[in-house]
Amino acid sequence: MCVTAVESRPAGLLGASKSPSRRPFGARVKGFVALTKPRIIELLLITTVPVMFLAQQGVPDLGLVVLTCVGGYLSAGGANALNMYIDRDIDALMDRTSQRPLVTGMVSPRECLAFGISLAVVSTLLFGFTVNWLSAWLSLGALLFYVVVYTMILKRRTAQNIVWGGIAGCMPVLIGWSAVKDSLSWAPVILFLVIFFWTPPHYWPLSMKVKDDYARVGVPMLPVVASNKVVARQIVLYSWVMVGVSLLLTPLGYTGWFYTAVALVSGGWWLWEAHALQNRAKAEVTGAKLKEMRLFHWSITYVSLLFVAIAVDPFLR
């Protein structure tokens, strides 16, 4: 399915009539920070730092942790800024993105493009010269995958966009491990797969909530092109695989009883919520009673608990 990009809204944008350079300095700074999508990056760092503890089997060098976090923030921030540059046409037409800096005119498209490219270059060099070049190439690869493969190729063409596009969000676990080890092993690969199978059932409930937004701009998110029953069935399928993969770390000797207990309890609760959503979808419940956002909010708690357990587990073995 190929979707043609819609034209951006020509008028009515907050501040579009004024030059961005005439905006208050503080507001401009907030605009550039908003380009990096800080709340999303918080989640990326949650999956990076605990993996460093796992790789070290204890407390990693704190200077290395800081450099890895700064590099990861700059890299992900650059990817997000470039994503907003490319998607500025549809962002202007969607309710949930109507206040983004390019839409309001707080930041110009040229400034956004230069900002995103600069962050990409700086983050790659920072990783390469202060952490290691394996982490640098993994970081750059994640950025390019998100911008080119997801945003430019997949997002507007296929309902599988978030499935394969989510690979970029899996890379921080590899980066966290490689920052400590300067190599990779099965542990980060398993955690990569956990995030890979976590991403669709994490994002699809939100897409169910705002599917009218996506439909308006022709972005074929799965809830736009499929019924709630189909989406819920896919959520349950991915959820079971995710929980199963998360339990592989212990038999392979990377984690102990504490991580296993947290993975079982939090994963069990996830499956309960996923099946509850499927039951409501089967009963053709719609609107607020579908309660799709319950799973979305729990998905953030789940991944936080799981990765905190990864960081704590080495101290309890």
Phi and psi restraints in degrees (value plus and minus 20) as a CYANA .aco file:
   2 CYS   PHI    -127.0   -87.0
   2 CYS   PSI     108.9   148.9
   3 VAL   PHI    -134.7   -94.7
   3 VAL   PSI     111.4   151.4
   4 THR   PHI    -102.8   -62.8
   4 THR   PSI     118.3   158.3
   5 ALA   PHI     -84.5   -44.5
   5 ALA   PSI     119.4   159.4
   6 VAL   PHI    -106.5   -66.5
   6 VAL   PSI     139.1   179.1
   7 GLU   PHI     -95.7   -55.7
   7 GLU   PSI     124.5   164.5
   8 SER   PHI     -93.0   -53.0
   8 SER   PSI     136.9   176.9
   9 ARG   PHI     -87.4   -47.4
   9 ARG   PSI     102.5   142.5
  10 PRO   PHI     -97.2   -57.2
  10 PRO   PSI     -41.5    -1.5
  11 ALA   PHI    -167.7  -127.7
  11 ALA   PSI     149.5   189.5
  12 GLY   PHI      66.3   106.3
  12 GLY   PSI     -15.4    24.6
  13 LEU   PHI    -101.4   -61.4
  13 LEU   PSI     115.0   155.0
  14 LEU   PHI     -79.9   -39.9
  14 LEU   PSI      99.3   139.3
  15 GLY   PHI      61.2   101.2
  15 GLY   PSI     -18.1    21.9
  16 ALA   PHI     -87.8   -47.8
  16 ALA   PSI     -40.4    -0.4
  17 SER   PHI    -101.3   -61.3
  17 SER   PSI     -29.7    10.3
  18 LYS   PHI    -133.2   -93.2
  18 LYS   PSI     131.5   171.5
  19 SER   PHI     -87.6   -47.6
  19 SER   PSI     116.4   156.4
  20 PRO   PHI     -77.0   -37.0
  20 PRO   PSI     -49.3    -9.3
  21 SER   PHI     -87.1   -47.1
  21 SER   PSI     -38.0     2.0
  22 ARG   PHI    -111.3   -71.3
  22 ARG   PSI     -19.0    21.0
  23 ARG   PHI     -95.4   -55.4
  23 ARG   PSI     132.5   172.5
  24 PRO   PHI     -76.2   -36.2
  24 PRO   PSI     121.1   161.1
  25 PHE   PHI     -77.4   -37.4
  25 PHE   PSI     -65.6   -25.6
  26 GLY   PHI     -81.4   -41.4
  26 GLY   PSI     -60.1   -20.1
  27 ALA   PHI     -87.0   -47.0
  27 ALA   PSI     -55.9   -15.9
  28 ARG   PHI     -85.7   -45.7
  28 ARG   PSI     -62.3   -22.3
  29 VAL   PHI     -81.1   -41.1
  29 VAL   PSI     -65.4   -25.4
  30 LYS   PHI     -80.5   -40.5
  30 LYS   PSI     -55.3   -15.3
  31 GLY   PHI     -83.6   -43.6
  31 GLY   PSI     -63.9   -23.9
  32 PHE   PHI     -88.1   -48.1
  32 PHE   PSI     -57.7   -17.7
  33 VAL   PHI     -83.2   -43.2
  33 VAL   PSI     -60.7   -20.7
  34 ALA   PHI     -82.6   -42.6
  34 ALA   PSI     -48.9    -8.9
  35 LEU   PHI     -80.8   -40.8
  35 LEU   PSI     -47.6    -7.6
  36 THR   PHI    -102.9   -62.9
  36 THR   PSI     -27.8    12.2
  37 LYS   PHI      33.2    73.2
  37 LYS   PSI      45.6    85.6
  38 PRO   PHI     -74.4   -34.4
  38 PRO   PSI     -56.6   -16.6
  39 ARG   PHI     -86.3   -46.3
  39 ARG   PSI     -55.1   -15.1
  40 ILE   PHI     -89.4   -49.4
  40 ILE   PSI     -59.5   -19.5
  41 ILE   PHI     -86.2   -46.2
  41 ILE   PSI     -52.0   -12.0
  42 GLU   PHI     -75.2   -35.2
  42 GLU   PSI     -61.8   -21.8
  43 LEU   PHI     -87.0   -47.0
  43 LEU   PSI     -57.1   -17.1
  44 LEU   PHI     -84.1   -44.1
  44 LEU   PSI     -60.8   -20.8
  45 LEU   PHI     -89.2   -49.2
  45 LEU   PSI     -51.1   -11.1
  46 ILE   PHI     -81.5   -41.5
  46 ILE   PSI     -51.1   -11.1
  47 THR   PHI    -111.6   -71.6
  47 THR   PSI     -24.5    15.5
  48 THR   PHI    -114.8   -74.8
  48 THR   PSI     -75.1   -35.1
  49 VAL   PHI     -83.0   -43.0
  49 VAL   PSI     -66.9   -26.9
  50 PRO   PHI     -78.3   -38.3
  50 PRO   PSI     -53.8   -13.8
  51 VAL   PHI     -85.5   -45.5
  51 VAL   PSI     -50.7   -10.7
  52 MET   PHI     -86.1   -46.1
  52 MET   PSI     -57.2   -17.2
  53 PHE   PHI     -85.2   -45.2
  53 PHE   PSI     -61.6   -21.6
  54 LEU   PHI     -83.7   -43.7
  54 LEU   PSI     -64.1   -24.1
  55 ALA   PHI     -82.9   -42.9
  55 ALA   PSI     -59.6   -19.6
  56 GLN   PHI     -99.3   -59.3
  56 GLN   PSI     -39.0     1.0
  57 GLN   PHI      35.2    75.2
  57 GLN   PSI      21.4    61.4
  58 GLY   PHI     144.2   184.2
  58 GLY   PSI    -171.9  -131.9
  59 VAL   PHI    -106.5   -66.5
  59 VAL   PSI      98.4   138.4
  60 PRO   PHI     -94.5   -54.5
  60 PRO   PSI     147.6   187.6
  61 ASP   PHI     -77.9   -37.9
  61 ASP   PSI     102.8   142.8
  62 LEU   PHI     -86.2   -46.2
  62 LEU   PSI     -52.6   -12.6
  63 GLY   PHI     -82.7   -42.7
  63 GLY   PSI     -60.0   -20.0
  64 LEU   PHI     -84.9   -44.9
  64 LEU   PSI     -59.3   -19.3
  65 VAL   PHI     -81.4   -41.4
  65 VAL   PSI     -65.2   -25.2
  66 VAL   PHI     -82.6   -42.6
  66 VAL   PSI     -66.9   -26.9
  67 LEU   PHI     -82.7   -42.7
  67 LEU   PSI     -59.8   -19.8
  68 THR   PHI     -85.9   -45.9
  68 THR   PSI     -60.4   -20.4
  69 CYS   PHI     -87.3   -47.3
  69 CYS   PSI     -63.0   -23.0
  70 VAL   PHI     -84.2   -44.2
  70 VAL   PSI     -65.9   -25.9
  71 GLY   PHI     -81.5   -41.5
  71 GLY   PSI     -61.0   -21.0
  72 GLY   PHI     -86.1   -46.1
  72 GLY   PSI     -59.6   -19.6
  73 TYR   PHI     -83.7   -43.7
  73 TYR   PSI     -65.7   -25.7
  74 LEU   PHI     -84.8   -44.8
  74 LEU   PSI     -60.2   -20.2
  75 SER   PHI     -87.4   -47.4
  75 SER   PSI     -70.2   -30.2
  76 ALA   PHI     -84.7   -44.7
  76 ALA   PSI     -57.2   -17.2
  77 GLY   PHI     -83.7   -43.7
  77 GLY   PSI     -59.5   -19.5
  78 GLY   PHI     -84.2   -44.2
  78 GLY   PSI     -61.5   -21.5
  79 ALA   PHI     -82.2   -42.2
  79 ALA   PSI     -61.9   -21.9
  80 ASN   PHI     -87.5   -47.5
  80 ASN   PSI     -58.4   -18.4
  81 ALA   PHI     -84.3   -44.3
  81 ALA   PSI     -63.6   -23.6
  82 LEU   PHI     -87.0   -47.0
  82 LEU   PSI     -54.0   -14.0
  83 ASN   PHI     -80.7   -40.7
  83 ASN   PSI     -63.7   -23.7
  84 MET   PHI     -87.6   -47.6
  84 MET   PSI     -54.3   -14.3
  85 TYR   PHI     -82.6   -42.6
  85 TYR   PSI     -65.2   -25.2
  86 ILE   PHI     -90.9   -50.9
  86 ILE   PSI     -57.7   -17.7
  87 ASP   PHI    -114.4   -74.4
  87 ASP   PSI      -6.1    33.9
  88 ARG   PHI     -82.9   -42.9
  88 ARG   PSI     -45.5    -5.5
  89 ASP   PHI     -88.3   -48.3
  89 ASP   PSI     -67.1   -27.1
  90 ILE   PHI    -100.3   -60.3
  90 ILE   PSI     -47.3    -7.3
  91 ASP   PHI     -80.2   -40.2
  91 ASP   PSI     -53.0   -13.0
  92 ALA   PHI     -89.3   -49.3
  92 ALA   PSI     -36.8     3.2
  93 LEU   PHI    -127.9   -87.9
  93 LEU   PSI     -25.6    14.4
  94 MET   PHI    -123.6   -83.6
  94 MET   PSI     115.9   155.9
  95 ASP   PHI     -80.5   -40.5
  95 ASP   PSI     -63.4   -23.4
  96 ARG   PHI     -92.1   -52.1
  96 ARG   PSI     -33.0     7.0
  97 THR   PHI    -140.4  -100.4
  97 THR   PSI     -10.7    29.3
  98 SER   PHI     -89.8   -49.8
  98 SER   PSI     -33.1     6.9
  99 GLN   PHI    -128.0   -88.0
  99 GLN   PSI      -5.0    35.0
 100 ARG   PHI     -88.2   -48.2
 100 ARG   PSI     131.9   171.9
 101 PRO   PHI     -76.5   -36.5
 101 PRO   PSI     -55.5   -15.5
 102 LEU   PHI     -92.7   -52.7
 102 LEU   PSI     -52.5   -12.5
 103 VAL   PHI     -90.8   -50.8
 103 VAL   PSI     -61.7   -21.7
 104 THR   PHI     -97.4   -57.4
 104 THR   PSI     -34.1     5.9
 105 GLY   PHI      67.3   107.3
 105 GLY   PSI     -14.4    25.6
 106 MET   PHI     -85.7   -45.7
 106 MET   PSI     -53.9   -13.9
 107 VAL   PHI    -147.6  -107.6
 107 VAL   PSI     117.4   157.4
 108 SER   PHI    -102.1   -62.1
 108 SER   PSI     136.7   176.7
 109 PRO   PHI     -76.4   -36.4
 109 PRO   PSI     -61.1   -21.1
 110 ARG   PHI     -83.3   -43.3
 110 ARG   PSI     -61.7   -21.7
 111 GLU   PHI     -83.6   -43.6
 111 GLU   PSI     -61.5   -21.5
 112 CYS   PHI     -82.9   -42.9
 112 CYS   PSI     -64.4   -24.4
 113 LEU   PHI     -82.0   -42.0
 113 LEU   PSI     -67.3   -27.3
 114 ALA   PHI     -83.2   -43.2
 114 ALA   PSI     -59.1   -19.1
 115 PHE   PHI     -83.7   -43.7
 115 PHE   PSI     -66.9   -26.9
 116 GLY   PHI     -83.5   -43.5
 116 GLY   PSI     -64.5   -24.5
 117 ILE   PHI     -84.7   -44.7
 117 ILE   PSI     -60.7   -20.7
 118 SER   PHI     -81.9   -41.9
 118 SER   PSI     -64.1   -24.1
 119 LEU   PHI     -82.9   -42.9
 119 LEU   PSI     -58.1   -18.1
 120 ALA   PHI     -82.7   -42.7
 120 ALA   PSI     -64.7   -24.7
 121 VAL   PHI     -87.2   -47.2
 121 VAL   PSI     -68.6   -28.6
 122 VAL   PHI     -82.2   -42.2
 122 VAL   PSI     -63.6   -23.6
 123 SER   PHI     -84.6   -44.6
 123 SER   PSI     -60.7   -20.7
 124 THR   PHI     -83.9   -43.9
 124 THR   PSI     -64.7   -24.7
 125 LEU   PHI     -88.0   -48.0
 125 LEU   PSI     -58.0   -18.0
 126 LEU   PHI     -82.1   -42.1
 126 LEU   PSI     -67.4   -27.4
 127 PHE   PHI     -80.1   -40.1
 127 PHE   PSI     -67.6   -27.6
 128 GLY   PHI     -82.7   -42.7
 128 GLY   PSI     -63.3   -23.3
 129 PHE   PHI    -110.8   -70.8
 129 PHE   PSI     -37.9     2.1
 130 THR   PHI    -136.5   -96.5
 130 THR   PSI     -41.3    -1.3
 131 VAL   PHI    -130.9   -90.9
 131 VAL   PSI    -106.0   -66.0
 132 ASN   PHI    -188.2  -148.2
 132 ASN   PSI     144.4   184.4
 133 TRP   PHI     -97.0   -57.0
 133 TRP   PSI     -43.0    -3.0
 134 LEU   PHI     -82.4   -42.4
 134 LEU   PSI     -66.5   -26.5
 135 SER   PHI     -83.2   -43.2
 135 SER   PSI     -56.5   -16.5
 136 ALA   PHI     -83.0   -43.0
 136 ALA   PSI     -66.1   -26.1
 137 TRP   PHI     -90.4   -50.4
 137 TRP   PSI     -54.4   -14.4
 138 LEU   PHI     -84.6   -44.6
 138 LEU   PSI     -61.8   -21.8
 139 SER   PHI     -84.4   -44.4
 139 SER   PSI     -65.9   -25.9
 140 LEU   PHI     -84.8   -44.8
 140 LEU   PSI     -58.7   -18.7
 141 GLY   PHI     -82.4   -42.4
 141 GLY   PSI     -60.5   -20.5
 142 ALA   PHI     -83.1   -43.1
 142 ALA   PSI     -63.1   -23.1
 143 LEU   PHI     -82.1   -42.1
 143 LEU   PSI     -68.3   -28.3
 144 LEU   PHI     -85.5   -45.5
 144 LEU   PSI     -56.5   -16.5
 145 PHE   PHI     -84.5   -44.5
 145 PHE   PSI     -64.2   -24.2
 146 TYR   PHI     -85.2   -45.2
 146 TYR   PSI     -63.8   -23.8
 147 VAL   PHI     -95.5   -55.5
 147 VAL   PSI     -68.5   -28.5
 148 VAL   PHI    -105.6   -65.6
 148 VAL   PSI     -76.2   -36.2
 149 VAL   PHI     -91.2   -51.2
 149 VAL   PSI     -69.9   -29.9
 150 TYR   PHI     -96.7   -56.7
 150 TYR   PSI     -80.9   -40.9
 151 THR   PHI     -87.6   -47.6
 151 THR   PSI     -66.3   -26.3
 152 MET   PHI    -105.2   -65.2
 152 MET   PSI     -50.4   -10.4
 153 ILE   PHI    -128.0   -88.0
 153 ILE   PSI     -72.4   -32.4
 154 LEU   PHI    -105.7   -65.7
 154 LEU   PSI     -60.9   -20.9
 155 LYS   PHI     -74.5   -34.5
 155 LYS   PSI     -63.1   -23.1
 156 ARG   PHI    -119.3   -79.3
 156 ARG   PSI     -11.4    28.6
 157 ARG   PHI    -139.8   -99.8
 157 ARG   PSI     -44.6    -4.6
 158 THR   PHI    -166.2  -126.2
 158 THR   PSI     127.5   167.5
 159 ALA   PHI     -92.1   -52.1
 159 ALA   PSI     -30.4     9.6
 160 GLN   PHI    -109.1   -69.1
 160 GLN   PSI      -6.9    33.1
 161 ASN   PHI     -75.1   -35.1
 161 ASN   PSI     -69.1   -29.1
 162 ILE   PHI     -94.1   -54.1
 162 ILE   PSI     -43.4    -3.4
 163 VAL   PHI     -85.6   -45.6
 163 VAL   PSI     -76.6   -36.6
 164 TRP   PHI    -103.2   -63.2
 164 TRP   PSI     -52.8   -12.8
 165 GLY   PHI     -84.4   -44.4
 165 GLY   PSI     -45.1    -5.1
 166 GLY   PHI     -86.9   -46.9
 166 GLY   PSI     -30.4     9.6
 167 ILE   PHI     -76.7   -36.7
 167 ILE   PSI     -56.5   -16.5
 168 ALA   PHI     -79.4   -39.4
 168 ALA   PSI     -58.0   -18.0
 169 GLY   PHI     -94.3   -54.3
 169 GLY   PSI     -31.6     8.4
 170 CYS   PHI    -104.7   -64.7
 170 CYS   PSI     -38.6     1.4
 171 MET   PHI     -85.7   -45.7
 171 MET   PSI     -50.5   -10.5
 172 PRO   PHI     -75.5   -35.5
 172 PRO   PSI     -51.2   -11.2
 173 VAL   PHI     -88.3   -48.3
 173 VAL   PSI     -56.3   -16.3
 174 LEU   PHI     -87.9   -47.9
 174 LEU   PSI     -59.5   -19.5
 175 ILE   PHI     -86.1   -46.1
 175 ILE   PSI     -63.1   -23.1
 176 GLY   PHI     -80.3   -40.3
 176 GLY   PSI     -64.0   -24.0
 177 TRP   PHI     -86.8   -46.8
 177 TRP   PSI     -67.1   -27.1
 178 SER   PHI     -86.7   -46.7
 178 SER   PSI     -47.8    -7.8
 179 ALA   PHI     -81.6   -41.6
 179 ALA   PSI     -55.3   -15.3
 180 VAL   PHI    -106.5   -66.5
 180 VAL   PSI     -64.3   -24.3
 181 LYS   PHI    -117.2   -77.2
 181 LYS   PSI     -40.1    -0.1
 182 ASP   PHI      36.8    76.8
 182 ASP   PSI      11.9    51.9
 183 SER   PHI    -183.3  -143.3
 183 SER   PSI     157.1   197.1
 184 LEU   PHI    -144.8  -104.8
 184 LEU   PSI     142.4   182.4
 185 SER   PHI    -170.9  -130.9
 185 SER   PSI    -192.1  -152.1
 186 TRP   PHI     -88.1   -48.1
 186 TRP   PSI     -50.4   -10.4
 187 ALA   PHI     -78.9   -38.9
 187 ALA   PSI     -72.7   -32.7
 188 PRO   PHI     -86.6   -46.6
 188 PRO   PSI     -48.3    -8.3
 189 VAL   PHI     -85.9   -45.9
 189 VAL   PSI     -62.5   -22.5
 190 ILE   PHI     -82.1   -42.1
 190 ILE   PSI     -64.3   -24.3
 191 LEU   PHI     -88.0   -48.0
 191 LEU   PSI     -52.7   -12.7
 192 PHE   PHI     -77.9   -37.9
 192 PHE   PSI     -64.7   -24.7
 193 LEU   PHI     -88.8   -48.8
 193 LEU   PSI     -54.3   -14.3
 194 VAL   PHI     -79.5   -39.5
 194 VAL   PSI     -68.0   -28.0
 195 ILE   PHI     -88.1   -48.1
 195 ILE   PSI     -54.8   -14.8
 196 PHE   PHI     -80.6   -40.6
 196 PHE   PSI     -66.1   -26.1
 197 PHE   PHI    -100.8   -60.8
 197 PHE   PSI     -37.5     2.5
 198 TRP   PHI     -96.2   -56.2
 198 TRP   PSI     -55.8   -15.8
 199 THR   PHI     -79.7   -39.7
 199 THR   PSI     -69.6   -29.6
 200 PRO   PHI     -81.0   -41.0
 200 PRO   PSI     -69.8   -29.8
 201 PRO   PHI     -91.3   -51.3
 201 PRO   PSI     -34.1     5.9
 202 HIS   PHI     -96.9   -56.9
 202 HIS   PSI     -63.8   -23.8
 203 TYR   PHI    -109.6   -69.6
 203 TYR   PSI     -51.5   -11.5
 204 TRP   PHI     -80.3   -40.3
 204 TRP   PSI     -58.8   -18.8
 205 PRO   PHI     -79.5   -39.5
 205 PRO   PSI     -60.7   -20.7
 206 LEU   PHI     -83.5   -43.5
 206 LEU   PSI     -60.1   -20.1
 207 SER   PHI     -84.1   -44.1
 207 SER   PSI     -53.3   -13.3
 208 MET   PHI     -83.4   -43.4
 208 MET   PSI     -58.7   -18.7
 209 LYS   PHI     -87.4   -47.4
 209 LYS   PSI     -58.9   -18.9
 210 VAL   PHI    -134.2   -94.2
 210 VAL   PSI       7.6    47.6
 211 LYS   PHI     -83.0   -43.0
 211 LYS   PSI     -47.7    -7.7
 212 ASP   PHI     -84.0   -44.0
 212 ASP   PSI     -54.9   -14.9
 213 ASP   PHI     -81.0   -41.0
 213 ASP   PSI     -68.8   -28.8
 214 TYR   PHI     -86.7   -46.7
 214 TYR   PSI     -58.0   -18.0
 215 ALA   PHI     -84.1   -44.1
 215 ALA   PSI     -56.7   -16.7
 216 ARG   PHI     -80.9   -40.9
 216 ARG   PSI     -54.1   -14.1
 217 VAL   PHI    -125.0   -85.0
 217 VAL   PSI     -14.5    25.5
 218 GLY   PHI      57.2    97.2
 218 GLY   PSI       3.4    43.4
 219 VAL   PHI    -110.8   -70.8
 219 VAL   PSI      97.4   137.4
 220 PRO   PHI    -102.5   -62.5
 220 PRO   PSI      35.4    75.4
 221 MET   PHI     -77.3   -37.3
 221 MET   PSI     129.2   169.2
 222 LEU   PHI     -71.6   -31.6
 222 LEU   PSI     -64.4   -24.4
 223 PRO   PHI     -84.7   -44.7
 223 PRO   PSI     -37.2     2.8
 224 VAL   PHI     -97.1   -57.1
 224 VAL   PSI     -57.5   -17.5
 225 VAL   PHI    -123.2   -83.2
 225 VAL   PSI     -25.1    14.9
 226 ALA   PHI    -153.3  -113.3
 226 ALA   PSI     139.2   179.2
 227 SER   PHI     -93.0   -53.0
 227 SER   PSI     143.4   183.4
 228 ASN   PHI     -79.0   -39.0
 228 ASN   PSI     -53.9   -13.9
 229 LYS   PHI     -82.2   -42.2
 229 LYS   PSI     -65.6   -25.6
 230 VAL   PHI     -85.3   -45.3
 230 VAL   PSI     -64.6   -24.6
 231 VAL   PHI     -82.1   -42.1
 231 VAL   PSI     -65.4   -25.4
 232 ALA   PHI     -83.7   -43.7
 232 ALA   PSI     -57.6   -17.6
 233 ARG   PHI     -83.9   -43.9
 233 ARG   PSI     -60.4   -20.4
 234 GLN   PHI     -86.0   -46.0
 234 GLN   PSI     -58.4   -18.4
 235 ILE   PHI     -81.1   -41.1
 235 ILE   PSI     -64.4   -24.4
 236 VAL   PHI     -84.0   -44.0
 236 VAL   PSI     -62.5   -22.5
 237 LEU   PHI     -80.3   -40.3
 237 LEU   PSI     -71.1   -31.1
 238 TYR   PHI     -83.7   -43.7
 238 TYR   PSI     -54.9   -14.9
 239 SER   PHI     -83.9   -43.9
 239 SER   PSI     -64.6   -24.6
 240 TRP   PHI     -82.5   -42.5
 240 TRP   PSI     -63.0   -23.0
 241 VAL   PHI     -84.0   -44.0
 241 VAL   PSI     -62.6   -22.6
 242 MET   PHI     -78.6   -38.6
 242 MET   PSI     -69.3   -29.3
 243 VAL   PHI     -84.0   -44.0
 243 VAL   PSI     -60.9   -20.9
 244 GLY   PHI     -81.5   -41.5
 244 GLY   PSI     -64.8   -24.8
 245 VAL   PHI     -85.5   -45.5
 245 VAL   PSI     -57.6   -17.6
 246 SER   PHI     -81.5   -41.5
 246 SER   PSI     -43.4    -3.4
 247 LEU   PHI    -108.0   -68.0
 247 LEU   PSI     -20.6    19.4
 248 LEU   PHI     -96.2   -56.2
 248 LEU   PSI     -41.3    -1.3
 249 LEU   PHI     -82.1   -42.1
 249 LEU   PSI     -58.0   -18.0
 250 THR   PHI     -90.7   -50.7
 250 THR   PSI     -70.6   -30.6
 251 PRO   PHI     -82.3   -42.3
 251 PRO   PSI     -42.0    -2.0
 252 LEU   PHI    -106.8   -66.8
 252 LEU   PSI     -21.1    18.9
 253 GLY   PHI      69.1   109.1
 253 GLY   PSI     -10.0    30.0
 254 TYR   PHI    -107.7   -67.7
 254 TYR   PSI     -45.4    -5.4
 255 THR   PHI    -155.2  -115.2
 255 THR   PSI     148.9   188.9
 256 GLY   PHI    -139.6   -99.6
 256 GLY   PSI    -172.9  -132.9
 257 TRP   PHI     -84.7   -44.7
 257 TRP   PSI     -56.5   -16.5
 258 PHE   PHI     -85.4   -45.4
 258 PHE   PSI     -70.3   -30.3
 259 TYR   PHI     -79.7   -39.7
 259 TYR   PSI     -62.8   -22.8
 260 THR   PHI     -80.3   -40.3
 260 THR   PSI     -63.2   -23.2
 261 ALA   PHI     -83.0   -43.0
 261 ALA   PSI     -65.1   -25.1
 262 VAL   PHI     -84.9   -44.9
 262 VAL   PSI     -62.2   -22.2
 263 ALA   PHI     -83.4   -43.4
 263 ALA   PSI     -59.3   -19.3
 264 LEU   PHI     -89.3   -49.3
 264 LEU   PSI     -67.1   -27.1
 265 VAL   PHI     -88.2   -48.2
 265 VAL   PSI     -70.0   -30.0
 266 SER   PHI     -88.0   -48.0
 266 SER   PSI     -57.5   -17.5
 267 GLY   PHI     -87.4   -47.4
 267 GLY   PSI     -57.8   -17.8
 268 GLY   PHI     -84.1   -44.1
 268 GLY   PSI     -60.3   -20.3
 269 TRP   PHI     -86.8   -46.8
 269 TRP   PSI     -58.1   -18.1
 270 TRP   PHI     -78.0   -38.0
 270 TRP   PSI     -68.4   -28.4
 271 LEU   PHI     -83.1   -43.1
 271 LEU   PSI     -55.8   -15.8
 272 TRP   PHI     -80.2   -40.2
 272 TRP   PSI     -67.2   -27.2
 273 GLU   PHI     -86.8   -46.8
 273 GLU   PSI     -59.4   -19.4
 274 ALA   PHI     -84.3   -44.3
 274 ALA   PSI     -64.6   -24.6
 275 HIS   PHI     -88.6   -48.6
 275 HIS   PSI     -54.1   -14.1
 276 ALA   PHI     -83.4   -43.4
 276 ALA   PSI     -60.8   -20.8
 277 LEU   PHI     -84.1   -44.1
 277 LEU   PSI     -61.3   -21.3
 278 GLN   PHI     -83.2   -43.2
 278 GLN   PSI     -60.8   -20.8
 279 ASN   PHI     -83.3   -43.3
 279 ASN   PSI     -60.0   -20.0
 280 ARG   PHI     -86.9   -46.9
 280 ARG   PSI     -57.6   -17.6
 281 ALA   PHI     -87.1   -47.1
 281 ALA   PSI     -59.8   -19.8
 282 LYS   PHI     -83.3   -43.3
 282 LYS   PSI     -54.2   -14.2
 283 ALA   PHI    -100.2   -60.2
 283 ALA   PSI     -15.0    25.0
 284 GLU   PHI      40.1    80.1
 284 GLU   PSI      14.8    54.8
 285 VAL   PHI     -93.4   -53.4
 285 VAL   PSI     117.4   157.4
 286 THR   PHI    -152.8  -112.8
 286 THR   PSI     153.7   193.7
 287 GLY   PHI      49.4    89.4
 287 GLY   PSI    -170.2  -130.2
 288 ALA   PHI     -82.8   -42.8
 288 ALA   PSI     -47.7    -7.7
 289 LYS   PHI     -91.8   -51.8
 289 LYS   PSI     -34.1     5.9
 290 LEU   PHI     -88.5   -48.5
 290 LEU   PSI     -50.2   -10.2
 291 LYS   PHI      33.8    73.8
 291 LYS   PSI      21.3    61.3
 292 GLU   PHI     -87.1   -47.1
 292 GLU   PSI     -46.5    -6.5
 293 MET   PHI     -93.2   -53.2
 293 MET   PSI     -33.9     6.1
 294 ARG   PHI     -80.8   -40.8
 294 ARG   PSI     -63.9   -23.9
 295 LEU   PHI     -89.8   -49.8
 295 LEU   PSI     -58.3   -18.3
 296 PHE   PHI     -79.0   -39.0
 296 PHE   PSI     -68.4   -28.4
 297 HIS   PHI     -87.2   -47.2
 297 HIS   PSI     -58.2   -18.2
 298 TRP   PHI     -86.7   -46.7
 298 TRP   PSI     -52.7   -12.7
 299 SER   PHI     -80.4   -40.4
 299 SER   PSI     -55.4   -15.4
 300 ILE   PHI     -90.9   -50.9
 300 ILE   PSI     -62.1   -22.1
 301 THR   PHI     -82.9   -42.9
 301 THR   PSI     -61.7   -21.7
 302 TYR   PHI     -78.6   -38.6
 302 TYR   PSI     -72.3   -32.3
 303 VAL   PHI     -86.7   -46.7
 303 VAL   PSI     -51.5   -11.5
 304 SER   PHI     -86.4   -46.4
 304 SER   PSI     -66.9   -26.9
 305 LEU   PHI     -82.4   -42.4
 305 LEU   PSI     -63.0   -23.0
 306 LEU   PHI     -82.1   -42.1
 306 LEU   PSI     -64.2   -24.2
 307 PHE   PHI     -99.8   -59.8
 307 PHE   PSI     -47.7    -7.7
 308 VAL   PHI     -83.0   -43.0
 308 VAL   PSI     -60.7   -20.7
 309 ALA   PHI     -81.9   -41.9
 309 ALA   PSI     -56.0   -16.0
 310 ILE   PHI     -82.3   -42.3
 310 ILE   PSI     -59.8   -19.8
 311 ALA   PHI     -93.2   -53.2
 311 ALA   PSI     -55.7   -15.7
 312 VAL   PHI     -99.9   -59.9
 312 VAL   PSI     -53.8   -13.8
 313 ASP   PHI     -73.2   -33.2
 313 ASP   PSI     -62.6   -22.6
 314 PRO   PHI     -77.9   -37.9
 314 PRO   PSI     -45.2    -5.2
 315 PHE   PHI    -103.9   -63.9
 315 PHE   PSI     -28.5    11.5
 316 LEU   PHI    -131.1   -91.1
 316 LEU   PSI     -12.8    27.2
